[in-house]
Amino acid sequence: MRVDLDRQGFAIGGENTAVSRALAAALLDNGAAEIRAGISDILILSLPLCPGPGFDWSAQKALAREAGAAMQARGPGEGRGRILFLLSAAAALPLRRFPDYSADMAAALAFMRALAMQLAPEVRVNALGAGLIGDPPLAGDPAMLRHAALERPGTISELVDAALFLLDPRATYLTGQMLSVDGSWSVGYGRNF
């Protein structure tokens, strides 16, 4: 996917994963510039995408608050001021075998939505909910595949394209939303409740 990021600065906070690295490369390829200090136009907050025990995301939360306040203080700009949370699809639908992880993801999703309300209209805040990505998994739980209508893991490029859609300066009427890239896992295909 191609978007015009016209030298907008971006920063990535949180987990250094194959997904966050691929997204950074795509942002650079679409004209953005990575910054190490100062106010960015785009902030990516990368949380753990593979389920496990609960996790501490207090640093990402503080970074989101600080960067969001700085973006908001600049005032509105054409397509500037965007925060994207990289979450697991478990943020919207818990994984039975990983209750603490699922609860932490749900808390991050709720925080994202509250932040979107707080920072609007100057800053758009959204999330990407990753299902099973890659083989071996780079995101998600292999058990998710049994309940995904598309019957295959997603690819990093599919996840990155969805992220670029959310970060596109032309996506101006979208905030407080999580776009699930999970092959329909979260809609309940094939579940026996």
C-alpha positions as CSV (number, residue, x, y, z in Angstrom):
1,M,0.0,0.0,0.0
2,R,1.2,3.5,-0.8
3,V,0.5,6.6,1.3
4,D,2.1,10.0,1.1
5,L,3.7,10.8,4.4
6,D,5.7,13.7,3.0
7,R,8.6,13.7,5.5
8,Q,6.4,13.5,8.5
9,G,8.3,12.3,11.5
10,F,7.6,9.1,13.3
11,A,8.7,7.3,16.4
12,I,8.2,3.8,17.7
13,G,7.9,3.0,21.4
14,G,7.6,-0.3,23.1
15,E,8.4,-3.8,21.8
16,N,11.0,-4.2,19.1
17,T,9.3,-6.9,17.0
18,A,9.4,-8.1,13.4
19,V,6.1,-6.3,12.9
20,S,7.3,-3.0,14.3
21,R,10.5,-3.2,12.3
22,A,8.5,-3.9,9.1
23,L,6.2,-1.0,9.8
24,A,9.1,1.3,10.3
25,A,10.6,0.2,7.0
26,A,7.2,0.8,5.3
27,L,6.9,4.3,6.8
28,L,10.3,5.2,5.5
29,D,9.4,3.8,2.1
30,N,6.3,6.0,2.1
31,G,8.3,9.2,2.8
32,A,8.2,9.5,6.6
33,A,11.4,10.2,8.5
34,E,12.3,8.5,11.8
35,I,13.1,10.8,14.6
36,R,14.8,10.1,17.9
37,A,13.9,13.2,19.8
38,G,11.3,15.9,19.7
39,I,7.6,15.8,18.7
40,S,6.7,13.2,16.1
41,D,3.8,13.4,13.7
42,I,3.2,9.7,14.0
43,L,3.7,7.6,17.2
44,I,3.6,3.8,17.0
45,L,3.1,2.0,20.3
46,S,4.1,-1.6,20.0
47,L,2.8,-4.0,22.7
48,P,3.6,-7.7,22.9
49,L,1.8,-9.4,20.0
50,C,2.4,-13.0,21.0
51,P,0.3,-14.2,24.0
52,G,2.0,-15.0,27.2
53,P,1.8,-13.9,30.8
54,G,0.6,-10.4,31.5
55,F,2.9,-7.5,30.7
56,D,3.8,-4.1,31.9
57,W,2.8,-1.4,29.4
58,S,3.1,1.6,31.7
59,A,6.0,3.1,29.7
60,Q,3.9,3.0,26.5
61,K,1.0,4.5,28.3
62,A,3.1,7.4,29.6
63,L,4.7,7.9,26.2
64,A,1.2,8.0,24.5
65,R,0.1,10.6,27.0
66,E,3.2,12.8,26.6
67,A,3.4,12.6,22.8
68,G,-0.4,13.1,22.5
69,A,-0.3,16.2,24.6
70,A,2.6,17.6,22.6
71,M,0.8,16.8,19.3
72,Q,-2.4,18.3,20.6
73,A,-0.6,21.5,21.7
74,R,0.6,22.1,18.1
75,G,-3.0,22.4,17.0
76,P,-4.7,20.8,14.0
77,G,-2.6,20.1,10.9
78,E,-3.3,18.5,7.6
79,G,-3.1,14.8,8.5
80,R,-0.6,15.3,11.3
81,G,-0.9,14.0,14.9
82,R,-1.5,10.3,14.8
83,I,-1.0,7.6,17.4
84,L,-1.3,3.9,16.5
85,F,-1.3,1.1,19.0
86,L,-0.1,-2.3,17.8
87,L,-2.2,-4.7,19.8
88,S,-3.3,-8.3,19.7
89,A,-6.8,-9.1,18.5
90,A,-7.2,-10.5,22.1
91,A,-7.8,-6.9,23.1
92,A,-11.3,-7.2,21.8
93,L,-11.9,-10.9,22.5
94,P,-10.0,-12.7,25.3
95,L,-7.9,-15.8,24.8
96,R,-9.1,-18.4,27.2
97,R,-5.6,-19.8,27.8
98,F,-4.0,-16.3,28.4
99,P,-6.4,-14.4,30.8
100,D,-3.8,-12.0,32.1
101,Y,-2.4,-11.2,28.7
102,S,-6.0,-10.7,27.4
103,A,-6.9,-8.4,30.3
104,D,-3.8,-6.3,29.7
105,M,-4.6,-6.0,26.0
106,A,-8.3,-5.1,26.8
107,A,-7.0,-2.3,29.1
108,A,-4.7,-1.0,26.4
109,L,-7.7,-0.9,24.0
110,A,-9.8,1.0,26.5
111,F,-7.0,3.4,27.1
112,M,-6.6,4.0,23.4
113,R,-10.3,4.8,23.0
114,A,-10.2,7.2,26.0
115,L,-7.1,8.9,24.6
116,A,-8.8,9.3,21.2
117,M,-11.6,11.2,22.9
118,Q,-9.2,13.3,25.0
119,L,-7.0,14.3,22.1
120,A,-9.6,14.9,19.4
121,P,-9.9,16.7,17.1
122,E,-6.2,17.5,16.8
123,V,-4.9,13.9,17.1
124,R,-6.2,10.7,15.7
125,V,-5.7,7.6,17.9
126,N,-6.4,4.1,16.6
127,A,-5.2,0.5,17.0
128,L,-4.4,-2.5,14.9
129,G,-5.5,-5.8,16.4
130,A,-3.2,-8.6,15.1
131,G,-4.4,-12.1,14.8
132,L,-2.1,-15.0,13.9
133,I,0.6,-13.5,11.7
134,G,3.4,-15.5,10.2
135,D,4.5,-19.1,10.4
136,P,6.2,-19.5,12.8
137,P,4.0,-17.0,14.6
138,L,5.2,-13.4,14.9
139,A,1.8,-12.4,16.4
140,G,-1.1,-14.3,17.8
141,D,-1.6,-17.9,19.0
142,P,-1.5,-20.8,16.6
143,A,-4.8,-22.0,18.1
144,M,-6.5,-19.0,16.5
145,L,-6.1,-20.6,13.1
146,R,-8.8,-23.2,13.9
147,H,-11.3,-20.3,14.1
148,A,-10.2,-18.1,11.3
149,A,-12.4,-18.2,8.2
150,L,-9.5,-17.5,5.9
151,E,-7.8,-20.7,7.2
152,R,-4.3,-19.3,7.1
153,P,-2.0,-17.1,9.1
154,G,-1.8,-13.5,7.9
155,T,1.4,-12.0,6.6
156,I,3.4,-9.1,8.0
157,S,2.8,-7.2,4.7
158,E,-1.0,-7.5,5.3
159,L,-0.7,-6.2,8.8
160,V,1.6,-3.3,7.6
161,D,-0.8,-2.4,4.8
162,A,-3.7,-2.1,7.4
163,A,-1.4,0.1,9.6
164,L,-0.6,2.3,6.7
165,F,-4.4,2.7,6.0
166,L,-4.9,3.9,9.6
167,L,-1.9,6.3,9.3
168,D,-2.8,7.7,5.9
169,P,-3.2,11.5,6.2
170,R,-6.4,11.2,4.2
171,A,-8.1,8.9,6.8
172,T,-9.3,12.0,8.6
173,Y,-12.6,10.7,10.0
174,L,-11.3,7.7,11.8
175,T,-10.3,7.8,15.5
176,G,-10.8,5.5,18.6
177,Q,-11.1,2.4,16.4
178,M,-9.3,-1.0,16.4
179,L,-9.0,-2.6,13.0
180,S,-8.7,-6.4,13.5
181,V,-6.4,-8.1,11.0
182,D,-7.1,-11.6,12.1
183,G,-8.6,-13.6,9.2
184,S,-12.1,-13.2,10.9
185,W,-11.0,-14.9,14.1
186,S,-12.6,-12.1,16.2
187,V,-16.0,-12.5,14.5
188,G,-16.4,-16.0,15.9
189,Y,-16.2,-18.1,12.7
190,G,-16.1,-21.8,13.5
191,R,-16.6,-21.4,17.3
192,N,-18.7,-23.9,19.2
193,F,-20.0,-21.9,22.2
